[in-house]
Amino acid sequence: MLNCKMGKLVQICFFILLLTGINRAFAQDLKTSINNKTEADSIRKKLDGKDSIVYTAKFIRYTKLGLSKDSIVLLPLDTSTTNIQNYSPLLQPQHPTINNGNMGLSARQLLYEPSKRIGFDVGFHSLDYYALTPDDIVYYQARTPFTSLYLISAGQKEQLFKMIHSQNIKKNWNVGVNFNRGDSRGFYRRQRGDNLNVAVFSWYQSPSKRYNMWASVIFNTMRAYENGSNTDPAIFEPGYQKIERTAEAVNLSTARNLYRKNTLFLKQTYYVGRIDTSANANNSVLPTNKVTYTVEYNSDNYSFYKNELDVNNVMPVGLADATFTNDSTKVKHLKNEFIYSFFLRPKNSTVIKNELKVDAGIRHDYYQHRFLGFKPDGLTYEESKFTYQNITVLGSAGYRFSNNIDFNLDLQQIIQGENAGDYLYEAKSKILLSKSVGRIELGAYVQNQSPAQLFNYYHGNHYRWDNTDFKNTKIANLSFNFINDKYEFTAGAKYFLTSNYLYFGLDNSDGTNAIIPRQVDGDISLIRFDVSKKWRFGRFVLENYLAYQKTDQNDILRTPEFYTYNSFYLNNTFFKVLKANIGFDVRYNSEYANYSYSPATAQFYIGSNTVYQSTPIVDVFVKANLKRANLFIKYDFVNQGLFVPGYYTVNRYPMQDALLKFGVSWNFYD
């Protein structure tokens, strides 16, 4: 009841802001175009003055940790409506997922996209899509306080609220806060995903721009209710007598997975020696010597709870208690990292070329890994504790021949500790043929990764295994991309050779849907082709993305051969101020044997060989930009009932029905 009232309050506040903003937008002078460059320069100087009270989005710039590796790259605030209708992390056009029905529940990638993690890995990642990490934090430079509000509403079925506030407490010191709350109830019983992210961040830059400090404190709480799938597997079959979705019987009524991920992060850099300035629009500061120190502390908790008899044998019978389960895996991680960077480039050059870059560093990781199994009276039936350490050497080298060609090599090698021998070596090169022809991007990497701890050791109420004979997983990759910005065309190819692939398989020896970790003794090859193109026909726009992949072991590496995303819309400006797109999106993937899902470990596994009918999913939308506000109205799965009454992406976990959604984002910066 409290969540419902809070949701209604947030919607009312947004509606008031919407009406107020529209009134202000139409009340403003719309004659803002300036054709005279001298006049534009004089106004820009006036806006840059200390006494100016006129601000625009141009005065809000931001960066992320990934944009500060060599020099700090500042980007302008994005106020466009690009992809605004695909707000869910599960429905990104070029990174689709399979999931348990709606936002907030367990998910994994649909296409083959192996991670590049090495070293210790706890193995729980099904709710990672909803977590904030230090790399996700956006750091701002704002001459005026900046606030961004974002609301998605689909009634009680799905709600999402995001707030960012950032302001400079001094000219060179910015602080801010992120608040994200997602609550997706779904259509079926116990199909709720409830996520909360809170982050406080700060960026300080010394007046000389030699010293920079990025700091953040992040709290993530991700709660996924588990219904164990529907008991009736025929709800989408012809002849089925449809009843209310909430009346459909499910296998579990008290189970849930709860992930808490809290982070304390601090990164400091100091430029030593000569400082150069690039000739780009941002006038980036380019160091010749840089020292970087990063410290990060993580406290993570992954727990599964239920208090009921599993009459349909979704999981094995509890080893400690047939009814009650409260299993918890806790990980504490402390990272210290030091890197020295050296840059060699010509002095007084207006164009950065013949630049040599070398990084050398070392990282120390300390882990405390605990398993706890609780009885109904609060006592433990299982308590085990492990500690690990890793020392990793870091290095990179790059050479920029000119603005047209560069080459970069990165390496990570664990030289001592629990995961000694793990490595990741990666090479990349970019070649600009010409602005009209386009550019080529080449890449390759080799990876040697220890098994995740979840594969090696797990002691819970429903599963218990100790494995010591799993080998490291090795991946070799080659990639090629051709990009033409002028014609908005991209084409690429990737090849993966995976050795000793680890996965979860089905073990129904005791009559239940038990899972067991397994490893492929050999190699798996996969080749993937990607093509994307944006077509323009007057005011009409057609965006196409196509991925084709082929593997020699599709029974193990379960992924469709064909996936496509297409968006067709009218791009028009109404009343000279309302920029709008009206159109539809279509997603489709070819049929394949879907993964199954285990609630007790939140893992997807190879179980049934059932192949579900695949159908295009069509969403219609209207999205618009009005000054500082972006709005959209979207109707998901508008073709439901035309060819199929519903669909699955995970075995026996139905996806959402057709649903009307409304979204608005609003930026305030004066």
N, C-alpha and C positions, 0 to 999 in steps of 0.2 A: 504494500500500500504506500509506503514511504517513497519507494523508487518511482511509483506511478505519479505521485504528487510532484516529486522533483522533476520528472520528465515533462509534465504539463507546465510547470513553472518556467522551465527553460524554453519551451516552445512559445509561451506567451511573451517572454522577454524578447525572443528573436522576432516575433511578429511585430512588436512595438518598434524595435530597431529597424526592421524592414520598412515600415510605413514612414518612420522619421527620415530614414536615408533616402527613400524615393523622393520625398518632399524636398529634401536638401539638394538632391541631384538635379531636379528640374528647376530649382530656384537659382542654381549657379549659372554664371555666364558661360555659355557653350562655345563662344568664339575664342578658342585657345590655340589655334594654329598660327604659327609665325613663319612667314616666308623670308623675312630679312634676317640674314645670319648675324649682322652686327647688332640688330635689336635683340636677337635671341641671346647673344653673348652677354649683352648688358643686363638683361633680365636674369641670366644665370648667375652673374656676379652679384646682383642684388640679393638673389636667393641665398647665395653663399655667405652673405654678410651676417654678422653676429646678431643684429637687431631684426633680422627678417622673421616674419611669423607666417610666411607662405611656404607650405611644404607640399611635395608631391611624392609619388612612389619612387621617383628617382633618388630620393634622399634616404631610402631604406635599402641597404645592401646587406648581404649575408655571406657566410662561408660555412664550411663543414670541415671536420678533421681531414677528410680525404682530399680536400682542396688546399691543404696547407703543408703538404709533404715537402715540396721544394720551396715554394714561395706562397704567400697568402693570396689566393684568388678570390676576389669579391664579385658576387653576381647580383644583378638587380632583382628586385622583388617580382615574382611571377604573378601577374594579375589576370592571366588568360583563363579561359574555360577548358583548355585542353585536357581531355580525359577525366574531367570532373565527375562525370556520371559513373565512372569505374572507381569509386572511392574505396571499395573493399580490397584489402591486400590479397584476397583469394581470387579476385577477378581481374587481375592485371592482364592486358591484352597479349603481351609477349611472355608472360610468366604465369600460365594458368596452373590451377591446383585441382586435386581431388580432395574432398572433405566430407564431413559427416552431416552436411545438410545446410548449414548457414554459418555466418560470420561468428567467430568466437569459439568454434569447436575445432577439433583436431583436423589437421590438413597436412598434405605433402605435395611436392611438385608433380605435375602431370607429365612434363617433358623431362628428359634425363639431364639433370644439372647437378653433378656431384660437387660437394663442398670442398673447399681448399683448406680445411682445418688440419693441423697436425698436432701431435702431442695428446694430452689428456682430453678426453671427451666423455661426458657423463652419459650421453646417449638419448636424452629426452629432448626432442625438438618439435613435437607436433603442435605446440602452441607458440613457437617462436615468431610466427607471423604477427602476433599482437604485442610483442614486447618492444620497449624502447631500449636502445643501446647507446653508448657514447658516440658511435659513428652516426647515429640518426639525429643527434642534437644539432639544431641550426643556431649558429651564433650570428648576432646582428651588429651592424653599425647603423645607429639611428640618431638623427639630429633631433628627433622628437619622439615621445613615447609611442610605441607601436603595439597595437593589439589586433589579433586576428581571431574571429569567432567562426565556428564551423558547426553546423547542425544537419544531421540526417534523420529523417523521421519516416517510418512506415507503420505508424500506429504502435501497438504493443509487439508486433512481430520483429521489428528491428529499429534501434535507435543508436545514434552515435553523436557525441558532442566532443569537440576539440577547442581548446583555448590556448593561445600563445600571447604572452605579454612580455615586452622587452623594452628597456629604456637605458639610456646612458646616465649613470650617476655622476660621471665626469666625461669630458670630451673623449677620452681614450679608455673608458671603462664602462662596459655594458653588462647588465644583469637581466635575467628573465626567468620565466616559469612556463612550463608546459603542463596542461591538464587534459587528459583524454579519458573518456568514459564511453564504453560500448556495451550495450545490453541487447542481445538478440534472443528473443523467446522462441522463434521458430513456429512451425505449424503443428508439430507433434508433441506429445508429452515428453518432458525431460529432455528437450532439445534446446536448452538455453546455454548461451555463451555470455559470460559476464567478465569484462576486462576493465581494469583501472591502471592508468599510467600517470605518474606525477614526476616531474623533473624540475630541479632548480639549477640554472646554469649561469656562468659568468665568463666574460672574455675581457682580459686586460692587455693593453698594448702600451708600452712606454712611449713617451713623447718622441724619442729618437727612432722608434719602431724597431729597435734591436731586440727588445724582450717582449715575449708574448706568453700569456698564461690562459689556458682553457680549463675550466673546472665544471663539474656537474655532479649532482646527486640524483639518482634515479630510483624510483620505487615502482615495481611492476607486480600486479596481482591479476592472475588469469585463472578464472574458474570456468571449467567446462563440465556441464552436467552430462551424465552418461545414461542413455536408455537401453544400451545393448542391442539396438536395432529393433525394428518392428517384428512382432511374432508372425505376422502373416506376410509371406513373401509375394503374394499375388495381388497387391493393392493396385498395381498398374496394368494388370492383365485384363483382356476383353471379358466381359460378362461379370466382372466383379461389382457387387452392389456397394456403391460408395456410401460411407458414413462420415460423420464429422471427423476431421483429422485428429482432434484432441481425444476422440473416443477410440482411436486405434490402439490396440493393446501393444505394449512394449515389454521387453524382457527384464529391465531393471527400473526400479522406482526410487532408489535412495542413493545411487552411486554418483560420484563426481571425482574429477581430477582437479587439483589445485596446485598451480605453480606460482611461487613467489621468487622474483629475481630483483635483488637490490644491489646497486652499484655506487661506489664512490670513486670518482675519476679526476685526475689532475695531470695535465700535460704542460710542460714549460719548454720554450725554445729561446735561445740567445744567439744573435748574429755576431760573429767575431770578424774583425778586419773590415775590408772595403765593402760597401753596399752599393749595388747598381740599381738602376730603375729601368723597367722595361718601357717600350714605346707603345704599349697597348692602351686601350681606353681606360683601364683601371690604374695605370702607372704603378704596377706591382713592384714591391720592394724585393730585389733579388740579392741574397747573401752570397758571399764567397766562402765563408766558413760558418757552420751552424752546429750548435750543441743542443740535443733534445733529451729531456728526461721525462719519463712517464711512469706514474704509479697508479695502480688500479686495484680496488678491493671489491670482490663480489661475494655475496651471500645468497645462495640459491636453495630453494626447497621444493621438491617434487613429491606430492602425496596423492594417494588414492584411498577413497573411503567408500564403504557401503555397509548397510545394516539390514540385510534381508537374505532369505534363501534364494539361491539361483536355481529356480525350478526348471529352467530350460537349458541349463548347462552351457551358458555363454562362456564361462570360465571353468577351470578345474575346481574341484571342491577344496575349500580352504584347509591348509595343512594345520593351522593352529585353531581355527574356529570356522565352522561351516556357514555361520551367519554374518559375523562381524569382521570387517577388515579395516585397518587403519595403518597403511604402510607409508613410510616416509624415507626419502633419500635426500640427504643434505650435503651440499658442497660449499666449502669456503675456499676462495682463491685470492691469493695476493701476487700481483705482478709488478716487477720493477724492470724498467727498460731504459737503456742508455744508448744513444746513437750520435756519432760524429759524422758530419757531412762536409764535403769539400767540393767547391765549384770552381772550375777554371774556364774563363771566357775572356775575349779581347776587351780591353778598356775602351771606353768612349765609343762604343758601337751602338748605332741606333737600331740595328737588327741583331737579335741574339742568334749567333751561329757559331759553329766550331766550339760548342760548350761541352766540357767534360764534367760529369758529376759522379762522385763516389761516396757511398754511405757505408759505414762500418759500425756495428753495434753488438750488444749482448743483452739477453733477457733472462731473468730468473723468475720461475713460476713455482709457487708453493700451493699445494692442494691438501685439503682435509676432507675426506670422503666418508660419510656415515650412513649406515642403514639402521632404521628403527621400525620395529613392528609392535604395535600396541594391542593389548587386550581390552575388552570392554571396561574393566576396572581401572584402566590407566597404566597398569604395569606393562612391561615389555616382554614379549616372547622372543624377540630378536634384537640384538644390538651389536653391531660390528663397526669398526673404525679403521681407516687406512689413511696414511699420509704419503704424498708423493712430491718429488721435486724434479724439475727439468731446467737445464741450462741450454739456451739456444743462442747460436751465433747468427747474426743478421748481416746481410750485405747486399748492396746493389751498385750497379754501375750503368751509366747512360752517356750517350754521346749524341749531340745534336749537330748534324753536318750543316744544316741551314734550317730555315723555317719550313722546308719541304720534307726533310728526312730526319728521323731520329731512331735511336736504338736503345733499348733498356733491358737490363738483366737483373733479376731479383733472386735472392736465395735465402732460405731458412733451413738451418740444420741443428737438430738437437744432439749435442755432443756428450751430455751426461744426464743421468736421471732415469726415471721410470720408463720413459719413452725414447731412450737413446737410440739413434739410428733413423728416426723419422726425419724426413726432409721434404722440401718443396722448392724446386728450381723452375723459374719461369722467365721466358724471353718474349719481348714484344718489339714490334717495329711499325712505324707509320711512314708511309710514302705518299706525298701529295703529287699527283701527276700534273694537275692544273686545276684551277677553280672551276672550269667548265667540264673537264673530264671526270674529276673526282679524286678520291684517295684510296689507298690500299692499306689494310691493317693485317699484319701477320702476327701469329702468336703460337707459343708452344710451352708446355710445362710437363714436368714429371713429378710425381708425388708418391711418397712412401708413408703410410699412415697406420698407426697402431689401432687395433680394434677398440671401439668405444667400450667403456666399462660395463655398460648394460649387457654387452655380449659376453664378457668375461665372467662377470660375477653379479648375481642378483639373488637376494634372499627376501622373499615376500610371503604373504599368506597363500597366494595362489600359484606362485612359481618359485622354484629354487634350482639354481644351476651354478656350477663352478667349471669354467673352461680355461684350460691352460695351453691348449694346442692350436688355437687360432693363429694364423699367420697375418702379417701386415698386408693391408690392401694397397695395391700399387696401381696408379693411373698414369697413362701417357696420353697426351693430347696435342693435336695439331689443329690450328684454326686459320681461316682466311676470310676476310671481309672486304667487300668493295662498296664504297659509300659515295654517292653523288648527291650533294646537298642541293645543287641547282635543280635537279629533276626529282628530288625527294625520293630517291631510290637506294635500297640497300640489298645486297645479296651476299650470302656467306656460306661456308661449309666448315664443319667440325668433325674430327675423328677422335674417338675415345677407345683406348685399349685398357680394359680393367682386369686386373689379376686378383684372385683370392677375394672375390666380392662377398660381402657379408649381408645377410638378410634374415628375416624371421619366416619360418615355415610352419606348416600345420602338423600337429602331433595329436591325433585323435585316438591314440592307443587305449585310453581309459574311457572313451565314449563322449568326451567333451571337446569343445573347440579350443584346445590348448595350443600354445605356440612354443617354438623351440628355436634357438639361434643356430644358423647353419652357414656354411661357407662353400663357395664354388671352388673346386680344386682344378683350376685352369683359368683360361682367359675368356673374356666376353668382349666382342667388338661391336661398336655402334658408330654409325655415320649419320650425320644430321645436316640438312640443308635448310636455310632460312632465307626468305625473300619478303621484303616489304616495299610498298609503293603507294604514294599518295597521288591521286589523279584529280585534276580540276577541270570542270566543265562549266565555265561561266561562274555562277554562284553556287553550283553544286560541287561537292567534294566526296571522293570515294577513297577510303583508306583500306589497304589490304595487307594482311600478314599471313604468311604460309610457312609452316614447318613440316618437313618430312624427315623421318628418322627410321633407320633399319638396323636391327640387331640380329645376331646369330643365335641368341638365347632368349627369345621373347617370353618363354615360360618362366624365366627367372627375373629378367629385367622387364617388368610389365609396364609397358608404355605404348600408346597408340602410334601407328605409323604416320598418321596424317592429322594435323591440327591446323585450323584456320580461324582467324578473327577478321571481320570486315565491318566497316562503319561507313554508312552513306548518309549524308545530311546536306541540307540547304544552309548556306552561310550568307546571312543577310543582316543589314542594319535597318531597324525600324525607328521611325520618328527621329532619325539622325543621331540618336544617342543609345539606343538599345541594340547591342550587337547580339545576335541570336543564331543558334543552330537548331534545326529541326530535322530529325532523322531516326535511324534505327541501327542497332548493332546486331551482328550475327556471329555466334560462336559454334564451332562444330569440331568434333574429333572422330576418327574412325573407331570401329568397334574393337575391343580387346578384352581379355580376361581381367576383370577388376581385382584390386586388392581387397582383402578383408581387414577387420579392425578388432584389436583386443583392448577392451576398456581398462583392465587392471594394470597394464603397462603403457597405455596410450601409444601403441605401436601398430603400424600397418604391416600385414603379413600376407604371404602367399597361401591362400586357403582354397576356396572354391574355384573351379575353372569356369564358372558361369560367365557367359558373354552377354551383356545387356545390349538391347537395341540402342543404337546411337541416333540422335536426332538433332537438327539445328535448334539452337536456343536463340530466340529473337527478342530483343528489348527495344522498345521505342522510347524516345526522349525528346525533350525540349530543354535547351540550356541557353542562358543569356547572361550578358555582362552589362551592368548599369553602374558606371563610375567605379566605386570601390566594392560593389557587391556582385557576386556570381551566384546564379540560381539555376536549379534544374528540377524538372519533373520527369520521372522515369517509370515506365511500366515494364517490369521484368517478366520474361517468359510469356509474352503476349500470345504466342502460338500454342499455348497449352490447350489441349482438347482438339486441336486441328488434326494432328497426326498421332499424338501420344498423350495420355493423361498425366504423365510425370516421368521422371528419369532418375537414374542413380549415377554417381561417380565412384562410390564405394559399395561393396557388396551388401545389399539389404538396408542401406542407410538412404532413405529418400531425400531428394533435394527439395528446395522450397517450391511452393506453387507460385502462380502468377501473383505479383505484388506491386502495388503502387507506392512509389517513394518520392519524397520531396527533400531537397537539399539546398542550403544557402550558406555561403561563406562571405564574411564581411571584414574588411580591413579598415582600421582606424589609425591615423597617424598625424593628427593635428588637434 
